[in-house]
């Protein structure tokens, strides 16, 4: 397990006895910030004096898999709840050492560990991912271009924003230049040489300032028609394409701290970037196909190709777009051929002649045109039934220390 450890000399000496692959050691609180956005770690362990550890945790709020280690039970009781509120997990040093040094038969869960287990279970049952139980990071993907992926992403973002949630939609099509997603809301590539901020700019975002909203505002564009919707655009220059997961992960890590939901409009390719987003970022994936036989075969081929990766296909939600009930075969047969279940008729978007006839007018999304077409009304239903009212529990992915028995969510 690859870890980052930050703490005083006593804590570092204790951690040195454990079989961990330490990729960075921070002896001062300020040193920790420089390592977090470099990625490549599974967990972060903080072991300064309690007051200092809480300050460090608050400064890196939003970072995943952070544990604050306490020397004794009194510290655990006095500071544990605050650690939870700041998004971390409290753990007693003896528990941590016992997990890595004792045999399975000898391992026993102490009182603090039971408290942690109960607290995490309670919080996960109440809020599996986002504060309302809805998926936090939503990716929209199609194995082929031209099937309506960006339109789906844009209308999804608009309808979610109309609910009152704070939404950011990110264009991460790293093989196509320009503000394709942005055009749906009136943002076009400028001809005067200047352009809007885009995802590439996040590479220069200060590592220790992600919690500063005043700074984050400079890296997004706000839509005029939807006060709760912001965008992160794609770069306008071909030279800036080909960015990797490290940049996307950094941008999303910053954005998820400030927004209720993050929507990712992906490229229509079986790329390494998309695979890493599926495995490490996305809580839910809207997977698009159409009744076209070539698109259906492409969807099935793509799913077969990614089967070798550790991808949770239960998070994939099939959408059949451009479905014409007069000419197309049964939607369930399409789903069967693709290899994903069809979650009701709400996941079948009709061939909408009105939408196509008025495609120029309706390409620019405003609150006035929402629900004017069957397509938009179907999206409204999808958001209400399968985003905000998601009935099944979506479990967080856990690795390493956070997958240990007293952190894992009990089943049954």
C-alpha positions as CSV (number, residue, x, y, z in Angstrom):
1,X,0.0,0.0,0.0
2,X,1.4,3.4,-1.1
3,X,1.0,6.1,1.6
4,X,1.9,9.6,2.5
5,X,2.7,10.2,6.1
6,X,2.9,13.6,7.9
7,X,3.8,14.0,11.5
8,X,6.3,14.6,14.2
9,X,9.5,12.5,14.7
10,X,7.8,10.2,17.2
11,X,5.0,9.4,14.8
12,X,7.4,8.9,11.9
13,X,9.5,6.5,13.9
14,X,6.3,4.5,14.8
15,X,5.2,4.4,11.1
16,X,8.7,3.3,10.0
17,X,8.1,0.0,11.7
18,X,5.1,-0.9,9.5
19,X,5.2,-2.7,6.2
20,X,4.1,0.3,4.1
21,X,5.4,1.8,0.9
22,X,5.9,5.4,1.9
23,X,6.1,7.7,-1.2
24,X,6.4,11.0,0.7
25,X,7.2,12.1,4.3
26,X,6.1,15.5,5.5
27,X,7.8,16.6,8.7
28,X,6.1,20.0,8.6
29,X,2.4,20.7,7.9
30,X,3.3,22.9,4.9
31,X,5.2,20.0,3.2
32,X,2.1,17.9,2.9
33,X,0.4,20.1,0.3
34,X,3.1,19.7,-2.2
35,X,2.6,15.9,-2.4
36,X,-1.2,15.6,-2.5
37,X,-1.8,16.6,-6.1
38,X,1.0,14.5,-7.4
39,X,-1.2,11.4,-6.9
40,X,0.0,7.8,-6.8
41,X,-1.0,7.2,-3.2
42,X,-3.6,5.1,-1.5
43,X,-3.9,6.8,1.9
44,X,-2.7,9.7,3.9
45,X,-1.8,9.4,7.6
46,X,-1.4,12.5,9.8
47,X,0.2,12.3,13.2
48,X,1.1,15.7,14.6
49,X,-0.1,17.0,17.9
50,X,-4.0,16.9,17.8
51,X,-4.5,20.6,17.3
52,X,-1.9,20.7,14.5
53,X,-3.4,17.6,12.9
54,X,-6.8,19.2,12.8
55,X,-5.5,22.3,11.2
56,X,-3.7,20.3,8.6
57,X,-6.9,18.2,7.9
58,X,-9.0,21.4,7.5
59,X,-6.5,22.8,5.0
60,X,-6.7,19.7,2.9
61,X,-10.4,19.2,3.3
62,X,-11.8,17.2,0.4
63,X,-8.8,15.0,0.0
64,X,-9.8,11.3,-0.1
65,X,-8.7,8.6,2.3
66,X,-7.1,10.7,5.1
67,X,-6.7,9.2,8.6
68,X,-5.7,11.2,11.7
69,X,-3.7,9.0,14.1
70,X,-4.0,9.6,17.9
71,X,-1.6,8.3,20.6
72,X,-4.2,7.6,23.2
73,X,-7.9,7.0,23.9
74,X,-8.4,10.5,25.5
75,X,-7.2,12.2,22.3
76,X,-9.4,10.0,20.3
77,X,-12.5,10.8,22.3
78,X,-11.8,14.6,22.4
79,X,-10.9,15.1,18.7
80,X,-12.5,12.1,16.9
81,X,-15.8,13.8,16.1
82,X,-14.1,16.9,14.7
83,X,-12.0,14.7,12.4
84,X,-15.2,13.2,11.0
85,X,-16.7,16.6,10.5
86,X,-13.6,17.6,8.5
87,X,-13.9,14.6,6.2
88,X,-11.2,12.4,7.8
89,X,-11.2,9.2,9.8
90,X,-9.7,9.0,13.4
91,X,-7.7,6.0,14.3
92,X,-5.8,5.0,17.4
93,X,-2.1,4.3,16.8
94,X,-2.2,0.9,18.5
95,X,-5.1,-0.1,16.2
96,X,-3.1,1.0,13.2
97,X,0.0,-0.9,14.2
98,X,-2.1,-3.9,15.2
99,X,-3.6,-4.1,11.7
100,X,-0.3,-4.4,10.0
101,X,1.8,-6.4,12.6
102,X,-0.6,-9.0,14.0
103,X,-1.8,-12.2,12.3
104,X,-5.4,-12.4,11.3
105,X,-6.2,-14.6,14.2
106,X,-4.7,-12.1,16.7
107,X,-6.4,-9.0,15.3
108,X,-9.0,-7.6,17.6
109,X,-11.1,-4.5,17.1
110,X,-10.6,-2.1,20.0
111,X,-13.3,0.3,21.4
112,X,-12.2,3.2,19.2
113,X,-12.2,1.0,16.1
114,X,-15.8,0.0,16.9
115,X,-16.8,3.6,17.3
116,X,-15.2,4.3,13.9
117,X,-17.0,1.4,12.3
118,X,-20.4,2.4,13.7
119,X,-19.9,6.0,12.7
120,X,-18.9,5.2,9.1
121,X,-21.7,2.8,8.7
122,X,-24.2,5.3,10.0
123,X,-22.9,8.0,7.7
124,X,-22.8,5.8,4.6
125,X,-26.3,4.6,5.1
126,X,-27.4,8.2,5.3
127,X,-25.2,9.5,2.6
128,X,-23.5,6.8,0.3
129,X,-21.9,9.4,-1.9
130,X,-23.3,12.9,-2.0
131,X,-25.2,14.6,0.8
132,X,-28.5,13.6,-0.6
133,X,-27.6,10.0,-1.5
134,X,-27.2,10.9,-5.2
135,X,-24.0,10.1,-7.1
136,X,-21.4,12.9,-6.8
137,X,-19.4,12.4,-9.9
138,X,-21.4,11.5,-13.1
139,X,-19.7,10.6,-16.4
140,X,-21.4,10.6,-19.7
141,X,-19.9,8.3,-22.4
142,X,-20.7,6.9,-25.8
143,X,-18.4,4.5,-27.7
144,X,-19.0,6.5,-30.9
145,X,-19.4,10.1,-31.8
146,X,-22.6,11.6,-33.1
147,X,-25.0,9.7,-30.9
148,X,-26.0,12.7,-28.7
149,X,-23.5,12.4,-25.9
150,X,-22.8,16.1,-25.5
151,X,-26.5,17.0,-25.8
152,X,-27.3,14.4,-23.1
153,X,-24.5,15.9,-20.9
154,X,-25.7,19.5,-21.4
155,X,-29.4,18.7,-20.7
156,X,-28.5,16.6,-17.7
157,X,-26.5,19.5,-16.3
158,X,-29.3,22.0,-17.0
159,X,-32.0,19.8,-15.4
160,X,-29.9,19.1,-12.4
161,X,-29.1,22.8,-12.0
162,X,-32.8,23.6,-12.2
163,X,-33.4,21.5,-9.1
164,X,-31.4,24.0,-7.0
165,X,-28.2,21.9,-6.8
166,X,-24.9,23.5,-7.5
167,X,-23.6,21.8,-10.6
168,X,-20.4,22.0,-12.7
169,X,-20.1,20.3,-16.1
170,X,-16.6,19.5,-17.3
171,X,-15.7,18.9,-21.0
172,X,-13.0,16.2,-20.9
173,X,-13.1,15.2,-24.5
174,X,-9.4,15.3,-24.9
175,X,-9.4,14.4,-28.6
176,X,-11.6,17.3,-29.8
177,X,-10.7,21.0,-29.6
178,X,-13.1,23.8,-28.8
179,X,-16.0,24.5,-26.4
180,X,-18.3,21.8,-27.7
181,X,-20.2,21.5,-24.4
182,X,-19.9,25.2,-23.8
183,X,-21.6,26.0,-27.1
184,X,-24.8,24.5,-25.7
185,X,-24.8,27.4,-23.2
186,X,-23.5,30.2,-25.5
187,X,-19.7,29.9,-25.1
188,X,-17.9,29.7,-28.4
189,X,-14.2,29.7,-29.2
190,X,-13.3,33.4,-29.6
191,X,-11.8,34.6,-32.9
192,X,-9.7,37.4,-31.3
193,X,-7.1,35.0,-29.9
194,X,-8.4,35.3,-26.3
195,X,-10.3,32.4,-24.8
196,X,-12.1,31.3,-21.7
197,X,-10.4,29.4,-18.9
198,X,-10.3,25.7,-19.6
199,X,-9.3,22.5,-18.0
200,X,-5.6,22.9,-18.9
201,X,-5.5,25.9,-16.6
202,X,-6.0,23.6,-13.6
203,X,-2.4,22.3,-14.1
204,X,-1.3,25.7,-12.6
205,X,-3.8,25.7,-9.7
206,X,-2.0,26.2,-6.4
207,X,-1.9,22.9,-4.6
208,X,-2.8,24.3,-1.2
209,X,-5.5,26.7,-2.2
210,X,-8.3,24.3,-3.5
211,X,-10.6,25.3,-0.7
212,X,-10.5,29.0,-1.7
213,X,-13.7,29.6,-3.7
214,X,-12.5,33.1,-4.7
215,X,-9.7,31.4,-6.6
216,X,-11.7,28.5,-8.0
217,X,-14.2,31.0,-9.5
218,X,-11.4,32.2,-11.8
219,X,-11.0,28.7,-13.3
220,X,-14.7,28.2,-14.3
221,X,-17.2,29.9,-16.5
222,X,-20.7,30.8,-15.1
223,X,-23.7,30.3,-17.3
224,X,-26.0,33.3,-17.5
225,X,-29.3,31.3,-17.9
226,X,-28.6,28.8,-15.1
227,X,-27.3,30.5,-11.9
228,X,-26.5,27.1,-10.3
229,X,-24.6,25.8,-13.3
230,X,-20.9,26.4,-14.1
231,X,-18.7,24.9,-16.8
232,X,-15.1,23.9,-17.3
233,X,-14.4,24.1,-21.0
234,X,-12.1,22.1,-23.3
235,X,-8.9,23.8,-24.6
236,X,-9.3,25.5,-28.0
237,X,-5.8,24.6,-29.3
238,X,-5.0,21.1,-30.7
239,X,-1.6,21.4,-29.0
240,X,-3.3,21.3,-25.6
241,X,-5.2,18.1,-26.2
242,X,-4.0,14.7,-25.0
243,X,-4.0,15.6,-21.3
244,X,-4.1,12.7,-18.9
245,X,-5.9,11.5,-15.9
246,X,-3.7,13.3,-13.5
247,X,-5.0,16.6,-14.7
248,X,-8.6,15.5,-14.7
249,X,-8.2,14.0,-11.2
250,X,-6.8,17.3,-9.9
251,X,-9.6,19.4,-11.4
252,X,-12.3,17.1,-10.1
253,X,-10.7,16.9,-6.6
254,X,-10.9,20.7,-6.5
255,X,-14.4,21.0,-8.0
256,X,-16.1,18.3,-5.9
257,X,-15.2,20.4,-2.8
258,X,-17.3,23.3,-4.0
259,X,-20.1,21.7,-6.1
260,X,-22.9,19.3,-5.2
261,X,-22.4,17.3,-8.4
262,X,-19.7,17.1,-11.1
263,X,-20.7,16.0,-14.6
264,X,-17.9,14.8,-17.0
265,X,-18.5,14.8,-20.7
266,X,-16.0,12.2,-22.0
267,X,-14.5,11.5,-25.3
268,X,-16.1,8.7,-27.4
269,X,-13.0,6.5,-27.3
270,X,-11.8,3.5,-25.2
271,X,-8.9,5.6,-24.0
272,X,-6.8,5.1,-20.9
273,X,-8.2,8.4,-19.6
274,X,-11.7,7.1,-19.8
275,X,-10.8,3.8,-18.2
276,X,-9.2,5.6,-15.2
277,X,-12.2,7.8,-14.9
278,X,-14.5,4.8,-14.8
279,X,-12.3,3.0,-12.2
280,X,-11.2,5.9,-10.0
281,X,-13.6,8.8,-10.3
282,X,-17.1,8.2,-11.6
283,X,-19.8,7.2,-9.1
284,X,-22.2,6.8,-12.0
285,X,-21.8,6.4,-15.8
286,X,-24.5,7.2,-18.3
287,X,-23.5,4.9,-21.2
288,X,-25.1,5.9,-24.6
289,X,-26.1,3.9,-27.6
290,X,-28.6,4.2,-30.4
291,X,-30.7,1.6,-32.3
292,X,-28.1,1.8,-35.1
293,X,-26.6,-1.7,-35.5
294,X,-23.1,-0.3,-35.9
295,X,-23.4,1.7,-32.6
296,X,-24.8,-1.3,-30.8
297,X,-21.9,-3.5,-31.9
298,X,-19.5,-0.8,-31.0
299,X,-21.0,-0.5,-27.5
300,X,-20.7,-4.3,-26.9
301,X,-17.2,-4.3,-28.3
302,X,-16.2,-1.5,-25.9
303,X,-17.6,-3.3,-22.9
304,X,-15.8,-6.5,-23.9
305,X,-12.6,-4.5,-24.2
306,X,-12.7,-3.0,-20.8
307,X,-13.7,-6.2,-19.0
308,X,-10.1,-6.8,-18.1
309,X,-10.1,-3.7,-15.9
310,X,-11.6,-3.4,-12.4
311,X,-14.7,-1.5,-13.5
312,X,-17.9,-1.7,-11.6
313,X,-20.5,-2.1,-14.4
314,X,-23.3,-1.8,-11.9
315,X,-22.6,1.9,-11.9
316,X,-23.2,2.0,-15.7
317,X,-26.7,3.2,-16.7
318,X,-27.6,2.4,-20.3
319,X,-29.4,5.1,-22.3
320,X,-30.8,4.3,-25.7
321,X,-31.0,7.6,-27.7
322,X,-32.9,8.4,-30.9
323,X,-35.3,5.5,-30.4
324,X,-38.1,5.5,-33.0
325,X,-40.8,3.1,-31.7
326,X,-42.3,2.9,-35.3
327,X,-39.1,1.4,-36.9
328,X,-36.7,0.3,-34.1
329,X,-36.8,-3.1,-32.5
330,X,-37.5,-3.7,-28.9
331,X,-35.4,-1.6,-26.5
332,X,-34.8,-4.6,-24.2
333,X,-33.3,-6.5,-27.1
334,X,-30.9,-3.6,-27.8
335,X,-29.9,-3.6,-24.1
336,X,-29.4,-7.4,-24.1
337,X,-27.1,-7.1,-27.2
338,X,-25.1,-4.3,-25.6
339,X,-24.8,-6.3,-22.4
340,X,-26.2,-3.8,-19.9
341,X,-29.6,-3.9,-18.2
342,X,-32.3,-1.4,-19.3
343,X,-33.6,0.5,-16.2
344,X,-37.1,1.2,-17.4
345,X,-38.6,3.3,-20.3
346,X,-37.2,6.4,-18.7
347,X,-33.8,5.4,-20.1
348,X,-35.1,5.3,-23.7
349,X,-34.9,8.7,-25.3
350,X,-37.4,9.0,-28.2
351,X,-36.6,10.1,-31.8
352,X,-38.0,13.6,-31.4
353,X,-38.9,15.2,-34.8
354,X,-39.6,18.5,-33.1
355,X,-36.2,18.5,-31.5
356,X,-34.6,17.9,-34.8
357,X,-36.6,20.4,-36.8
358,X,-35.8,23.1,-34.3
359,X,-32.2,21.9,-33.6
360,X,-30.7,25.3,-34.2
361,X,-33.1,27.0,-31.8
362,X,-32.9,24.3,-29.2
363,X,-29.1,23.8,-29.5
364,X,-28.7,26.8,-27.1
365,X,-30.1,25.6,-23.8
366,X,-32.1,28.0,-21.7
367,X,-34.7,27.5,-19.0
368,X,-37.4,28.6,-21.5
369,X,-36.8,25.6,-23.8
370,X,-36.6,23.0,-21.1
371,X,-39.5,20.6,-21.3
372,X,-40.6,21.9,-24.7
373,X,-39.5,18.7,-26.4
374,X,-40.0,15.0,-25.6
375,X,-36.3,14.7,-25.3
376,X,-36.1,17.3,-22.6
377,X,-39.1,16.0,-20.7
378,X,-37.5,12.5,-20.7
379,X,-34.3,14.0,-19.3
380,X,-36.3,15.6,-16.5
381,X,-37.8,12.2,-15.6
382,X,-34.4,10.5,-15.7
383,X,-32.9,13.1,-13.4
384,X,-35.7,12.8,-10.9
385,X,-35.9,9.0,-11.0
386,X,-32.3,7.9,-11.4
387,X,-30.1,10.7,-10.1
388,X,-31.8,12.4,-7.2
389,X,-34.1,9.5,-6.2
390,X,-31.6,6.8,-6.8
391,X,-33.0,3.8,-4.9
392,X,-30.0,1.4,-5.0
393,X,-27.1,2.0,-2.6
394,X,-23.9,3.0,-4.4
395,X,-21.0,1.9,-2.4
396,X,-17.8,3.9,-2.2
397,X,-14.7,2.3,-3.6
398,X,-12.3,1.5,-0.9
399,X,-8.7,0.3,-1.1
400,X,-5.9,-0.4,1.3
401,X,-6.3,0.8,4.9
402,X,-9.9,1.9,4.3
403,X,-10.9,-1.5,3.1
404,X,-9.9,-3.1,6.3
405,X,-12.6,-4.9,8.3
406,X,-13.4,-2.1,10.7
407,X,-13.7,0.4,7.9
408,X,-15.5,-1.7,5.4
409,X,-19.3,-1.5,5.2
410,X,-20.9,-4.6,6.6
411,X,-23.2,-6.6,4.3
412,X,-26.2,-8.5,5.3
